[in-house]
Amino acid sequence: MKVLGVLLAVLVLAGCRVGGESEASCVLVVDYDGARYESAPRGTPDREPELTGRTATGVLPGCNDTGADEDPPGEEVEVQEIEGVPMSVAVWVAGDLAVRQGEDLPASADAWWGRPACDQREPTTLTGTWLGVRTEKEPRFDGDLRTPLTLTLRVEPGHDNPPALERWTLRVVDDGGAEPALDQEDAERALWSTRALLAVTVTCDGPRYRATGYDLVS
């Protein structure tokens, strides 16, 4: 599968784990309040949890993924409090979940994983942040969008979105029948702008969300 889209929400990567003498990769690591926090064992939640608005400052340890003799310096990062979860257990960092070492998430956090199957009875427009796109076809140029493809869309609160789908990251299949189709100009604006949102009209194809039309919301 070829990744054509660039992630608009940049994941914070820090703290190296070495997978061999010549391989290293950085994972989410945050030092906060005298303790270390790492990516949740189940990965990034499919639904962004509700946040309280309270913030604090953590530190991303320097990540040496180049094999340099010394680790780069750490940098400060904002950590956010999650509704119903003490910051002594977990925090939200740049669109991802970090859990304190030795702590477990409450059972209520299970609801953050497992994308909902499509059950919309009528065509529904979902407005959100476009995170990326995948297609099986070899790209011919940067931004080449040839169907069939699968979009990753984070449904934002408001914008007349169904409340039950707000904050979920969904996969939307486009088999080439969308009208209007997604053109390259709108695709670039949706991926690169910090304000533009993509509105995708969907119908249900079994449990899958299938795109039937696009619009750009500035």
N, C-alpha and C positions, 0 to 999 in steps of 0.2 A: 504494500500500500504506500502510495506517495503522499507525503504531507505537503499540501500546497499553501495552506494558510499559515500565517505567523501568529502565535499566541498573543492576543492583545493584553490579557492579564499576565504580567510577567511573574513567573514563579520565583520565589526567593530560594536560591540554592547555596548552601554553605555546609562546611564540615565535610571532609573527604572520607570516603570509604574506598580503600584500594582493593581492586579485584585481580591483582597480579602484579608482576614487576613493572610492566609497562602500561597498565591500565589503572585509571582512577576516575571516580565519578563523585560529584558533590550532591549531597542530599540536604533536606531541610533540617537545620540545626539552629536553635536559638538559645542563648543564655539569658535568663531573666530571673530576677529576685534570688540570685545565688544558686540557681539550679539550671539544669540543662533540659531543654525541650526538643523533641524530635518528631518527625512525621508520624501521623497515626498509623498503626499497623495495617489498617485497611486502606490506606492511601487517602487522597483528597476526597472529601465528601461529594456525593452527587448533588446534594442540596446544601447551599450555604446556610449555616445556622443564623438565627437572629442574634444581633449584637446589641449590647447595652448602650454603647456610645462611650463607655469608659476606656481610656487608653493609657498605656505606659510605654516605657522605653526598654527594649531588649538589645542584645548585641548578637550579630551574626559573626561567628568565628571565621577567621580567614580560611578560605578554601584553596588548597594547593592541588589543583588538578592538572598541573603542567609539569610536575616533576622537579620543580625548583628546589634549591637547597633549603630555603626558608619559607615558612607560611606567610602569606600576605596578612596585613593587619585586619582586625575585625572592624565592623562598622555598625553604628546604631541603627535600629529599626523600630518602627511603631508596632506594638502588640495590642490587640483589642480583646476586650472581655466578651465572652459568649453568654447569652442569656441562659441562666440556669446551671452554668458550669463555673465553679470558682477558678480564678486565674492561677491558683495554686495547683490546679489539675491540668488545664489546657488553655491555650490562647489561639487567636486567629491572627495570622501573619501574612499580609500581602496575598490574600485569596487562598490560603491554605491553613490546615489545622496542625498545630504542634502540641504534643502531649508531654507533660513532665515525666521524666524517667521515674519508674517505680509506681506511677499512678495509672488508674484505669478510668476510662470514660464512663459516665453514668449510663444506665440501660436506655434512657430516653434518647441517647445519641444514635442508637441503631436506626432511627428514622431518617438519618441524614444520608444513608446509602440505599441504593436500589432504585433505579429510575422508574417512574410510573409508566405503565403501558398506556397507549392512547385509548381513550374512551369518549372522545368528543363526538357527539351525534351529528353536529353540523360543522361546516368549515369554520375554523377558528384562527384568528390572527394572533400570533405570539410575537411580542416585541422584546428584544433582548440584545445582549452583547454577543457578537459572533466571535467565538474563540478559535475556530479553525475549520478546516475542511479536508476530507480525504477522498481520493478517487483511485480506481485501479488503473486508470489510463496514464501512460507516461506523459508528463507535461512537455509541451512543445516550446513554451516560453514562460517567463515568470508571471504568475497570476492566471495561467491557463486553466479554465474551468470547463471541463467537459463531463457531461453526465454519462452514466449515473455517478452520483457522488453523495457523500454523507456530511452534513454540516453539524458542528457542535455549537449549540446556542444556550447561553445562560439567560433564562427568562427573568427579566427585572421586575421588581414590585411596581405596581401601578400600570399605566398605559393600557388600561382595560384588559389586562391579562387575567385569565382565570386565577383566582386566589390560590387554588390548590396546586397550581403549577409555578407560582412565584418562587424564585431563588433556586429552582431546579436547573441543572445542566442536562439538556436533552440532546438526543441524536435525531436529526431530521434527514430523511432520505429524499433525494431529488432524482427521479428517473427520467427527467427530460421533458415532462409534461407541464411544468410550471408556466403560467402566463399571468403577468409578465415574468420572463425568465430573469435570472440574476446575471447582469452584465458585468464586464470587467471593471468599469469605472465605479459602479456602486460597490462592488466587492472590495476594491482597494480602499474606498472611503470608509466602509464599515469595519475593515480590519485595522486601519491605521489611525483613524480619528479617535480621540478620547471622548468624544461627545456623541458621534453618530451611532444610532442603534439600527439593527436590521429587523424589519417586520416581516415575518414569514407566515403566510396563510397555509394552514395544514388541514388535511383530512386523515382519517384513520385507514391504514392499510393493515388490517389485523391489529396487532399490538403496536405497530410501528407508526411513527409520525411521518407523513408524506407531504412534501412541499407542493403547493399548487399555485403559488404566486409570491412575489417579493415586493417590498417597498423599503425605502431608506428613510429613517426618522432622524432629523437633525436636532 
